[in-house]
Amino acid sequence: MNFSDIFIRRPVLSTVVALMIILLGAQGLVNLAVRQYPKVEETVITIKTNYAGASADLMQGFISAPIAKAVTTTENIDYVTSSSAPSSSTVTVQMKLGANPDAALTEVISKVNQVRGDLPEEADDPVITKGTGQDFATMYLAVQNPHMTSEQITEYLERVIQPRMSTIQGVADAQILGGQVFSMRVWIDPIKLAARKTTASEVLTAINQSNFLSAPGKVENLYTASPITLKTTLQTPEAFGAMPIKSDGDNIIRLRDVARVELGAVSKDTIVTFNGAGGTFLGIFPTPAANPIDMTAAVRKELPLIQASLPEDMKLYMVYDATEQISSSIEEVFKTIGEAILIVVLVILLFLGSFRSVIIPVVTIPISLVGVCFFLFLLGYSINLLSLLAMVLAIGLVVDDAIVVLENIHRHIEEGLRPVDAALKGMREITGPIVAMTITLAAVFAPLGFTGGLTGSLFREFAFTLAGAVIISGVAALTVSPMMCALLLRAGGHSRFQRIVDKSFGWLEGAYERRVAGSLNFRFVTLFIVVALVALTGFLFTKTSSELAPEEDSGALFAIVNGPQYATSQYTKLYADQIDALTKDLPELKTRFNILGFGTTNSAFAIWVFKDWSERTKSQAQLKEELQGMISPIAGAEAFIFAPPDLPGTGGGLPISVVIQSTGPADKVFEVTEEIKNKAQASGQFIVVQNSLSFNAPQVTITIDRDRASALGVPVSDIGQTLGLLVGGGKISKFDRDSNSYDIIPQVPQDYRSNPEKLGQYFVKSASGEMVPLSAVIKITENASPAAIEQFNQLNSATISALPLPGVTTGQGLQTIIDTAKPLMPDGFFMDYSGQSRLEIEQGSTILIAFLLAVVVIYLVLAAQFESFRDPFIIMMSVPLSIFGAIVPLNLGLGTLNIYTQVGLITLVGLITKHGILMVEFANQQRELHGISRHDAIILAAKTRLRPILMTTAAMALGVIPLITATGAGAAARYSIGLVIFSGILVGTIFTLFVVPMFYTFISKKDVLAERGQPVPDAGAEPEFGRT
């Protein structure tokens, strides 16, 4: 008994199976989370250490180097970078994708604590944070109040709004941007200090002795206890100004006698503007494991409550939400699913000519798409862009098996069998091919589903969604479809339209039979064409443009503006304001904002948020080109525009990043990388090429005349401490204000540090008590130095970053820089990659391995099913020809070789082999049953299976048309995968119809009767089929 027999004879059982699948799937569907992409745990741990007044060399040698060395042994680490700038060190630990973020953070904290004792005592404790590596927040909020100072707004944000935001589920950090934090600024006048024979160290000692925390305990008796409060802290500028420093006889020297004390900002290096007006921002960053959609939804839910509690005239605006594009993308994919279903229904109707017949394969669509949600729920997956994209593709796939069942049973009914008998006989013939096709197509995604890295993280859910839908469709084809055929199909009584369809296919089958028979007379010509096309496919692969992912229209563009290394925030603001003025009247613009002092004082970051896709006629790519044309002519600053990251795990910044490492000194690294940068820029392929290392930052070097200092009785330590206190601007203590602690920062006013010569006007005290000017014991020289010393995996390094011109892919640009760099790198230099380029290099080989494994897995699965190593080879000869069909449009510039098109190519492997399975399985059956020659068997199989092959091809090819014609959010990804499947399946099918018969006559086993020594029937004689 055939497996399907019981379901044909028991239609209620078959219906119950279908309903149970739908019921379980619906239960899973309502419990599935909605995300943009599958959960990708990208973890970046950052260790920041400040040491006010320290040089970049000191930060590198005594802070960055020991920390980087300690954390390098962290488990699951990808690479470690460090950047040492004056007064600050940043060590970044990039973990491998999928690494446990909490375990990684714990291990890094432990390793940093082990070396804390080796760091300078004066340095601040390292601050260790865990993030996703994205430089840009998922959401930006703007706060404005015309009646409050920036310091007051910042204080309110820190005390009220930031804590509320930080407690929201999924929020890693609510970062204040453009805020001015309160501090007690002690502006020391070095001339007044010297006139009163007072030193900077005496001022420091006085502040620390007059302002400190105390815990004196409590007074208690037998029945009561009273805590003691000792007021040892100062809270106002007036109180600090009245602080005694020392006594000179009856004269008390107070702090106000030598300094101006005020409540001011720690730093005013960061300036934020929103639509041209000043403001303060909150950047909301998600945790590595958070769902951005859920996080932003939770923030939006909290916003009305926060806005209701704001002070009068304070306004809170939502200026950017990256998940708006996510939601729009998901809506577009749902629309695409509906369009694909409609197209597939029309295709089936066109091929069958009967509304009654259409119902049978269409029923498998909801069974498969809803049913697979149960498996997604069990596996902990989600509804996301890629699992939905898999469902779009599945629409054309899940009807295939049902179409084959329907066509075969319909054919037997037309030959005179009753519907039930036709169903029983048809399923005995077709169960093997159905099982083979289902297992084959499901197996093709196994390598992709178990691949590591970004490809595996992103496409694992895609692969299992498709595989699950295909398996469920196979079950439906063996249970529900034959039952429905037995109940719904009828012999005769065809409508006029159905008769026209049947007649047309009858003519087509006859014409095709003659063409196939004719082509077998020229088998070697066909073989030569196949070999030539395979060779051409390999050649075209090498010439096809590549990139990690196509650029999406995300509804926003970012820009980075860089001034010279010596530029202040006011210099950068001058040029950022010019850019804002040039672009503010863009018709497509919804809102805009700038962050000046983005990381460094010479850098600014801008975001343009555009109107909805339906409200503008220009695409993001067109707007990017237009904006770049507007800002490029601005002299004095370098500005470039780029799109937000399209994939998780790609970080931020420019899309091309090549790291040049060396065991040599930083100046040699700069010399080599600067030559690479200049030659790459001269290639004409880039808008901008940057070298992260530069030697144009002005540096003041002070040399102490130790003999002279010793002769005058001036300790070298006093010189260092005096300069550190008067120039460094570091915090020396804390003070209390409204139950919050803030920094106390002594420093000379800017007029006393505006040029190096002013440093000689500071005084130190000699052993005899006389005041000695520093000019008597120091020598000041000026030179150029790197703005920051960079290391990559503990080697001196520099990163060449680039933004390609429109029409140049990231793959082409990356290869240009690699080819440029290799001949210019001397011994002791090495090349590595970071950011998006690192992923692009890694994923290229990953996808290739997944593709080859898919081919091998399918071959082995087919070999097991057919009990033959020959038949799978015949079936799979159509694979390279379908790849040829897919690669041609990419080579013509209609797309690129990216992560989506590569996954599309893997999908093609499974799709195209289904045609060969239908032909080869039927031909083998006819040879076994009727003993006809392999020549006649394959011709009969080709003719008999033509209609289901064309139907499944049309359903798949036309079903992806909505992907190709997609617009709006997420359209580029859908277009990429749709294009290769559409062109690959069409071209592959055309070749399959002629190439599989040719290879069958070459490779299949000898004729059965010939092996037994019996004569083979006449060529072209059709077997006689019995009636039941």
N, C-alpha and C positions, 0 to 999 in steps of 0.2 A: 504494500500500500504506500502511495506517495504521501508525503507530509501534508500536502494541501487537501487531500481527499476528505479528511474529517471536517475541515472548515467549509468545503463546498457542500457537503451533505448536512451540515449543522449551521445554518446561517445565524441563528441566535447566538451561538458560541462565538462565532466570528465577530458579530456586532459587539458583544460584551468585551472582547479583547480590545477592540478599537476604542470603546468608551473608557475602559480602564486606563489605557495609555493616555488619553486626553485628560481624564480626571487627575491622574498623578502629575501630568505635566502642568496643568493649571494650578495645582497646589504648589508646585515648585516655582512657577512663574511669579505668583503674588509675593513670594518670599525672597526673590532675587534682588540684590542691591543693584543700583544703576550707577555706572561709572563712565568716565570718558574712555579709559583704557583698562585692561586687566591690571590687577594690583602688581605694581613693580616697586619693590623695596630698594630704592636707591638711597644709600646712606653716605653722607659726607660729614665727617667730624672735624670741627675747626677749633684749634687751640690758639687763642690770642693772648699775647702778653705785652704789657706796656712798661716802659722804663723811660721816664721823662728825661729828655736831654741826651740820651745815649745815641751814638752814631750807628749807622747801618752796619758797619764792620763789627762793632761791639755786640749789637743785637744778633748778628749771624753767628759769631763765634761762641758767645756765652749763653745764648738763649735758644735760638732756632736749632743750632746743630745738636745740642744734647737732647732736646725734645724730639726732634725728627729721628735721631738714632734710637731713642727709647721706644717710640711707637711703631717703628718699621716692622717689628716682629709680631704685630697684632694679627690674629687669625683672620683669614678671608680678606686681606688687604689687596687692593689693586695697585695703588701707587701713593707716594707721599710727596707733597710739594711744600716748599717753605718760601716765604718772602720776608726779607728783613729790611725794613725802612727805618729812618731815624725815629727813635722812641717807640717803635712798635715791631712786633714779630707775629707773623701769622703762619702757622703750620696746618696744612690741610691733609686729612687722611681720607682718601677716596676708597670706599669699600667696594667689593665686587657686588654686582646686582644680586639681590636675593639674600644678602648677608643679614643676619639678625641685628637690627639697629641697636636694641637695648644691650645685647651681649657685647657688641662692638664698643659702645660708649663706656660700659663698665670696665672693659679691658684697657681702653685708652686712658681713662681716669686713673686707673691703678698704675699704669706705666709712667704717666706724667708725675704722679705723686712720688714715685721712687726717685726721680731726678730733681724734685723741687729744691732739695737742699744744695744742689750743685749750681743753682741759678743765683745771680747777684741778689743780695739781701734787699737792696733798694728797689728792685723790680717788683711790680705788682704781681699778685698771684695769677697764674694762668687761668683764663676763663675758657671753659670747654663747652661747646654747644654741638648739638646734633641737628642736622637738617637734611634736605634733599639735594643740596648742591645747586639749586636754582638761584640765580642772582636776583631774580625778579619775583615779587610777591604774586600770589594768586588773586589777591584783592587789595585795592588801595582805597582808603577813606581819607577825605580832606576835612580839616577842622578850621573854621575861621570865626573870628570875633573882632570887630573893629575897636572895641573898648578894652581889650586886654593885650598886654605885651606878649611877645613870643614866649618869654620865660613863664608867664602866668598860665598861658595855654598849655605849655609843656608840663608844668607842675600838675595841672588838672588832669591831663591825659595820664600821667604816671600814677596819680593817686586814685583816680576813679575809673577811667575807661580802659586803660591797658590791663589792669587786673581782671576786669570783667571779660575782656576779650580772651585773655590767656587761659581762662577756665573753660572756654567753650570746647566741646569735644572735637578733636582733630586739629586744633590750633597749636602749632609749635612755638610761634613767636608773633607777637603784635608789636612790630618794630616802629618806633617813632622816628620819622624822617623830617629833617628841617627844624627839629625842636631845639630850643635854647634852654639848657638845664641850669638852674640856679647854682651859684657858687659864691663864696666870699672872696672877692678879688682884692688882693693886697698889692697895690701898685707902688713899689719901692722906688724912691728917688735916690740914686747912688751918690749924688752930690751932697744932699742933706745927710745921708748916712755917713759919709766921710767927714763932713763938717762937725758932726757930733761924736766922731771917733767910735762909731758903732759899726759892727760887721753884720753881714747877712746871716752868719751862723748864730749871732746873738739874737737876731730877730726870730729865727727859727726856734731857738731854745725858749724864748719868752712866750711865743704863741703856744708851744706844746705844754709849757708849764702853767699857763693861764687858762687854757681851754682843754679840758680832758674829762673823761668819763670816770665816775667814782661809784663804788658800791659799798658804803660804810656799814651796811648791816641794819640792825634794828635794836630798839630799846624794849626790854621786856621785864615784866615782873611775874608774880605768881599767876595773875589772871589775864593780863593783857600783853600784847606785843605791838609796838609801833615802829614801822619801818622808817629809816632815816633817809631823808633826801638832802644831799649835799650839792648845792648849786655851784658846779665847777665848770660849766660850759657857758660860752658866750653866744648870743643869738642875733645881735644887730651890728651893722657897721659902726654905729656910735660906740657900742661896748668894746668892739675890737680896737677902735681908734684910741680909746682911753686906756688901753692895756699898757702898763709900765714895761719898758724893755730893760732899763737899768737906771741907776741913780748916779748923778755926778755931783757929789756933795749934797747940797739942799735941792738941787735941780733934778727933777724926775724926767727922763726922756721917755716919751710915750710913742706908741706906734704911729699916731697921727702926725707926730713931728717929723717922721722920716718917710711916711707913706700915705697914700690916699686909699682909703678902704671903702669899697662899695659892694652892693649886692648886684652881681652881674652874671653873664653867661659863661659857662666853662669854655665854650668855643662858638664862634660865629662863622665857621667854615662851611656849614651846610645851609643852603637857602632853598626853599621850596616855593614854587608858584603854581597856581591853579587857574587856568584860563586867564593868565596874565596878572592875576592878583596874588598877593602873598598868602601863605597859609602854612599849616603843619599837617603832615600826613601820618597815617598809620598803615604800614604794610603788613598784611596778614599772610603768614607763611604756614603751610600745612606740615604735619608730622610725616615722616617717611611712610608710615602705614595708613595714613588717613585717606579717605575718599574726598577729593576736593569738592565734589558736588554736595555731599552731605555737610562738609565744613562750611561752605559759603551759605548753604541754606540755613544752617544754625546761626551764622552771623547775621544774616538778613532777618531772622526771627527775633534776634536780640536787639537789632537797631532801633525799632520803634520805642522800646522800653528805655534805651539809652537816650534817645532824642528827647523823650518826655522829661527826663531828669536834668537836661543840660541847663547851664546858667542862661540868663536872659541875653539875647543877641548872639549866642554861640550857635553856629550851624555845623551840622555834620552831613557830608555829602558822600555818596557812593560814586567814585570817579572811574573805577575800572574793576571789572569782574571777569576773569578769564573763563569762568564756567558758563557765561552766556553763550559763548561759541560752542561749548560742549553740548549744552542743551539743544541748541539749534542744529548741531550735527546729528544728534540722536533723533530729533524730529524728522530731519531729512531722510535718514535711513529707514525709519518707519514708513514714510511716504514711498520710498523706493521699494520696500517689501510689497506694499499694496499694488504698485505699478507692475512689478514683476509677476505677481500672481495673475493679474488681469491679462498680461501679455501671454503668459504660458497657457492660460485657459483658451485664449483666442487661437493660439498655435495648434493646440490639440483639436479644437473644433474644426479648424481649417483642414487638418490632415485626416480627420475621421469623418467629418461631414455629418455628425449626429450629436445632438444635444444629450441624448441618453448615454452615448458612449463617453462623452466628456466627463460626466459625473464620476466615473470609475477612477481615472488617475487623479482627478482634482481632489478627491477625498483624502488622498495620501498626504496632501500639503498640510492641512491642519493637524492631522495625526502626527506627522513627523516634526513639524515646527513647535507645536505645543508640547508634544511628548518629550522632546529633547531637553526642555527646561527642567524636567525632573532630574535628569542626570547632571545638569549644570548645578542644580541646587545641592545634590549629594556631594559633588566634588568641591563645593565652596566657591564656585565661579560667580560671575555677575552678568547682567545685561550691559554691554558696552559696545563701542563702535565696531570692534572686531568680531565679537560674537554675533552682533546684528548683521555685519557684512557676511559672515558665514551663512546666516539664515537666508540672505538674499541669493547667494549662490546655491544654497540647498534647494530653493524653489525649483530651479531647473533640473536638479539632480534627483530629487525624491520622486518625481513623476516618471523617471526613466524606467524603473523596474515595472511599475504598473502599466506603462505604455507597452512594454515588451509582452507582458502577460495579456493585455487587452488585444494587441494585434494578433498574437498567436491563436488565442481562443476565437477571435472574430474570423480568422482565416479558416479554421476548422468548421465553424458554423456555415460559412459560405460554401464550404465543400459538401454540406449536407448533413452534418451531425446536429443532434439536438444540443441546446445550450449547456445542459448539465454534462452530457457526454463530451462535448467539445472542451468544457472546462477541465474535466478529468484528464482527457488525453493531452490537451495543451499543456497542463501543468506537469505531466510526466516528461514532456519534451523540454520544458523551459525551466524547471526547478534548478537543474544544474547550472545553467548560465546565470540565473538570478542570484544564486548563492555565490557563484564565482565573481560576478560583477560587484555584489555588495561587499564581500570580503576584500576584494582588490581595491575598491575605492576607499574603504575604511582604512585599509592597511597603508595606503599611500601617505596618510597624515601621521602615522605613528612616529617616523623620525622627526617630523616637525614638532610634534607634541612633546617629545622628550629631549629636544634640543636645549642647550643652556644659553646663557647670555641674554642679550636684549631680544633676539629673535624668539627664543623659547619663552621668555617672560611675556612677550606681547602676543605671540601667535599660538600659545598652548591652548587657550580657550577657543580660539578660532578653529584649530585643528580638531579638538574634541567635539565642538559643536557640529561641525560638518560630518565628522565620522559618526557621531551619535544619531544625527538626522538620517544619514544614509542607512545605518543599521535598522533603525525603526521603519524606514521606508521599505527595506527589504522584507522585514517581518510583515508589514502591511501587504506587500505584493504577494506574499505566499499565503496570506490568510483572508484579508478583506477583499482584495481585488478579484481573485477567482470566484469568490462567493457572489460578488456583485455582478460579475460577468454572467454567471449562471442564471441570475435573477432578472437582469435588465436587458441583456442582448437578445435580439430576435432575428430569425432568419427571414430574408425577403422583406417586402414592404418598405424599401428604402425610399427616402425622399429624393426629389430631383437633384437637390444639392449633393446628397450623399452619392447618388449614382454618378454625378459628374466627377466627384472626388475619386471614387473607385475607378472610373474609366481612365481618368488622368494618370492615376498611379499604375494602372495596368499598362498603359502605353509607356510610362517612364520605366517600369520594370523591364519591359521587353527591350527598350532602347539600351538600357544599362547592361542587360544580359549580353547583347550583341557587342557592346563596347568592351566589356570585360573579356569575352571570348576572343575578340580581336587583339586586345592588348597582350594576352597570353601567348600569342604568336610572335611577340617581340619582347620577350621577357628580358633579354640582355640589354635592350635599349632602356627599358623601365629600370633595370638594376643600375645602369650607368647614371640615369637621372637621379635616382635615390642617393647614390654615393656622392654625386656632385652637390646635391642640396645639403647633405650632411656636412660636407667640407665647407660649403658656403655658410652654413649656420655657425660653425666654429669661427670662421673669419669675421662674420658680422658681430659675434659676441665681443670680440676684441675691439671693435670700432664703435660699440654702442656707449653713449654717455651714461655715466652712473652717478648716483648720489644715495645718501642714506634714506631719505624720504622726500617726496615732493613737497614743495612749500604750499601750505594751506592758506586760504583766505580766512584769517582768524579775526578780522574786524579791528585789528590794531597793528601799529608799527612802533618799533622802538628805535631810538637813536642814542649814540654815545658821542659826546663832543669832548675832544682832548685838546688842551692848550699845551704850551711848552712845559717842561718839567718844573720850571721855576715859577709857574703862574700861580697867583693867589686866587681865592674864590671870587674876588671882585673882578679880576681879569676874565675868568671863565664866564662870569655872569654877563659881562659886556657882550660876548659873542653868542651866548645862549639866548639872550634877549633879542639879538638880531635874527636868529633862526626862528624864534617864536613870532616875531613881527612879520616875517616873510610868509609863514605858513598858517597864520591864524584865520585867514579868510577863505581857506579851502572849502568849497561847497560841500564836500562829502564829510567834513569834520564834525564830530559830535562834541568832543571835549579834548582838552590837551593839558599836560602838566609837565613841569621840569623839576628835577632834583639836582641842584648845583652843589658841588663838593661830594660827588658820588664815589666814595672810597678815598679819593685824594682831592686836594683843592684845585687841581688842574683839570678835573673831569666833571662832566655833567651828563645826566641821563634824562631823556625826554620820551614821553609816550603820547602818541596820537590815537585816539579812539574814534572809529568811524561810525557812521550811521548804519542801520541795519542793511543787509545785503539787498533787500527789496526796495530800499530807498536811494540807492546809488547805482550809477551806470558803469562806474570804473571799478575794476578788480583791485585787490590789494597789491598785486604785482605792478599794475599800471600806476597806482598811487605811490608806490615805493620809488619807481623810476622818476616820477614827477617831483616828488619831494627831494630826492637826491640831487636832481638837476637844480632845484632851488637853492640848496644849501652848499653845494660843492664850490661855487665861486667865492665863498666867504674866506678871506685871507686872515691869518692870525690864529686860526684854530682848525683842527681836522675833525670833520663830522661825517658820520656814515650811518645809514639806516639799515635795519634788518628786521626780519619778522620774529615773533615770539617762537620759542622752541616748539616743533611739531610733535615730538615724541617724548615720553618720559625717559629720564636717564641720559638726556643729551646736554644737560646743563644750560648755560646761557652764553651770551657773547657771540663773537664771530663764528661762522660755521666751520672754518678751517683752522686747525691748530696743530702745528708741527713743533715738537720740542727738540732743541739741539742741546745735547749734554757734552760735558767735557771734564776730564780730570785736571785740566789746566786752569789758570786764573780767569777771573771774570772779564778782564779787559781783552783777553784773547777770544773769549766766547763772543763778546760784543763785536770784535773786528770781523769774525767769520759770519755771524748772523746778520750784521749790517750789510755785508756784501750779498748774502742770500736775499735779503729783503729788497735791496735795490734792483737786483737782476730779475726777481719775480715781478716787481712792480713794472719793470720795463717790458715784460712779456705782453702787456696789453690785455690781460685776462681778468684784471682785478680793479674794483673801485678803490680799494685801499689794502695795503699790506703793512702790518705793524710788527715792530720788534719790541717785545716787552722789556728788553734791557736797553738802557740808554746811559750815556756818560756825559749828558749835558746839564745835569743838576749841579748848581753851584754849591761848593762846599768850602767852609772856612776851617783851616787847620791851624791850631794853636800849639806852638812849641815852647816849652818852659825852659828858661835858662836856669838850670838847677844850681849851678855854682853861684850865680847872682842871688837867687832866692835864699840859698843857704847863708850867704854872707849877710843878707839883710834880716835873717831870722824869720823867713816866711816859709812855713811848711807847705809842701806841694799839695797836701790834702786840702789845705785851706783855699788854695787857688781853685781846685776842682769843685769844692763845695760852694764857693762863692758864685762861680759861673753857673753851676747847676741850679742854685736857688734863684738867681737873678734873671737867667735867660731861659732855663728849661721849661718853666710853666707847669711843673708837676704838682700834684696835690701833696700836701704835707700832713694834713689832718682832716677831721670832719667837724662840722658844727650842726647844732640842732635847730630846726625851724618847723614849727607846727607838727612836731612829732615825726619829722622826717630828717634824715641826715644828708648833708651836702658837703662838697669838697671845699677846703681852704687852699687857695692857690696864690702863692706869692710870685711876683714877676716885676721886672722893670717895665715902664710904659714903652710903647713902640718907638718913641723918639730916641730912646736910649739903646735900642737894638736895631735901628734901621740900617746901619752899615757896620762892617767889621771893626772900623777904627773906634767906634763908640765903646767896644769892649775894654779898651785900654784905659777908659775913664773910671772903671770900677776900682775899688780900693780893698786891700786886705791889711790886717794888722800884723806888724812885725813883733818880734820877741820883746822889743823895748817899749811897745805900746804905740809906736808911731804908725800912721796910716800910709801905706805904700801903694801907689797906683800900679795896676796890673801892667801898664805899658813898660814899667821898669823891669819886669821879670818874664814877660812873654813876647814871642814873635808871632805875628799874624800873617798867614799867607792864604791866598784864594786859589782854588783849582776846581776842576770838574770831577764829578764822581757819579756813580750810578744812583738813581733815585731809590732803587731797592736792589738788594742782592737776592737772586732767585736760585733755588736748588730744586732739582727733580730727582727723587730717589737718592738724595744726599750727594748729588753731583752738581757742580755749577751749571746753570742752564739759562736758556732764553727761549721764549716761545714766539714763533713766527705765526701770526694770526692774519687771516685774509678774508675779504668779502668779495666773491666773484661778481663780475659784471652780469647783467641780465643776458641769458642765453648760454652762460657758462655754468655747468653743473659743479657741485662741490667735489665730485669725483675727478673731473677734469682739472679743477683748480688744485686739488690736493696732489695729483700726479705731477702737475707743473712744478710745484714747490719741491716735491721729492726729487724730480729730475734736475732741478736747479741746484739743490743743496748737495747732492752726492759728490759731484766733482770738486766742490769747494771745501769739503770737510777734510782737514788734515788728520794725521794719526792722533788717536786719543780723543776723537770726537765721535759721538753716537747720536742716532736719531730715534725719537720716540714720538708718541702722539698723545693728545689729551682731548677732552670734550667730545664733540660730535665726530671728529676725525678718528679718534681712537675706536669708537663704536663702529664707524664705517669700515675701518680696516678689519676689525674682529668679525663683524657680521658677514662680510663678504665670504670669508672662508667657512663660516658656520652654515650659511645657506647652501654653499656648494656641497658640503658634506651631507646636509639634509637631503639635497636633491639626489645625490648619488645613492644614498641609503634608501630613498624612496624607490628608485629604480630597482635596486637589488632586492628589496623587500617584496615588491610586486612580482618580480621574476620568480622568486622562491615560492611565494604564495600560489602563483599560477602553476608552477611546476608540481606542487603538491596536489593541486586540484585536478590537473590534467594527467597526472602520473606520467609526465613527459618533460624532458628538458628542451625538446624541439618546439612544441606548440607555444610556450611562453615567448620564445624568441620571435616566432612569426607574429604573434599578437603585438609585441612591443616594438616592432620595426616602424610603427606609425608614430612613436613618441618623438624621435628627432625631427620628423617632418612637421608635427604640430608645433614643436619648439621653433622651427624655421618660420612658420606662419605667425608666431607670436613676436619673434624678434625683429621681423621686417619693419612693422610700423614704428618700433622703438628706434631702429636705425634711421628711419626717415624723419626723425625729429618729433614724432607724435607723442613721445613719452621717454622716460629714462629707465635704466635698469636700477631699480631701488628695492627696498625691502618688501613693498607690496607687489611689484611685478614679479619678483623672484618667488614669492609665495604663490602667485598666480601660475607660474611655470610648474611648480610642484603639483598644484591642483590639476593642471593639464595632463600630467602623467597618468593620473587615475581616470580622468574623463575619457581620454582617447583610447585607452586600452579596452574600454567597454565594447567598442565597436568590433574590435578584433575578436573578443571573447564570443560575441554573438555569431560571427561568421565561422570561426574555427570549431566551436562546440557543435553547431548544426552540421557542418561538413563531416565532422568525425562521426556523428550519429548516423548520417546517411550512409557512410561507408561501412559502418558496423552492421547496420540493419539490412542494407540492400546491396552491399558489395560493389558499389560503383567506384570508378577510378577517382583519384584525388583531383584530377583536372575537372571532371564533371561535378564532383561533390562541392568543390569550392564555388563553381559557377552557380550551381543551384542554391547554395547557401547565401551567396552574395545577392542573388535575385530575391530570395525569400525574405532575407533580413533587411533589404533596402529600406522598406517603409519604416520599421521601428528605428533604424539607424538615423534616417532623415528626421523623424519626429523628435527623437531625443536630442539630436544636434540642434534642430530649430528651437526646441524648448530651452536648451541651455544658452545658445547664442543670443536669441532674442530676449531671453530672460535677464541678461546682463545689460541690455540696452539702457535701462534706467541708470545704471552705474556710469556708463559712458557719457550720458547726457546730463549728469548731475551738475548742479550749480550750488553756490552758497557754501555754508560751513562744511568742512570735511570732504568737499567734492574731489579734491586732488587724489586722495587715497582711493576713493571709490572708482574714479576714472582709471587709475593705474591698473588695478587688478581686473577691472572690467574689460579694458582694452586687450590685454594679453589673452584672456580667456575667449573673448569674441573672435579675434583674428586667429588664434591658435586652434580653436575647435573647428572653425570653418575650413581653414586650409588643411588641418589634420584630417578632417573627415573626407574631404575630396581625395586626398592621397590614399587614405585608408581603403577606400572603395576599390582601388586598383593595385595598391602595393601589397596589401595582405593576401589577395589571391595569387599574386606573382610569387611571393615568398612561400606561400603554402605549397605551390607546385614544386618549388625548389627543395624545401627543407622537411616537409612533413614525412612521416614514415611511409614506406612503400605501400602500394595497394594491398588490402587484406587478402583478396583472392590470389593475387600474384604471389604473395608470400606462401600461400598454401599450394602453389603450383597449378591453380585453376585459371581459366581464361577470364579476363576482365570484360564486363559487358561493353557493348558499343558505346563509343563516346557520344555524349549528348542524350542518351536514353534516360528518361526520367523514371524514377521508381514508382511502382504502383502502391498507393497507400490503401490499406484496408478500411472498411467501414465498421463502425460498432453501433 
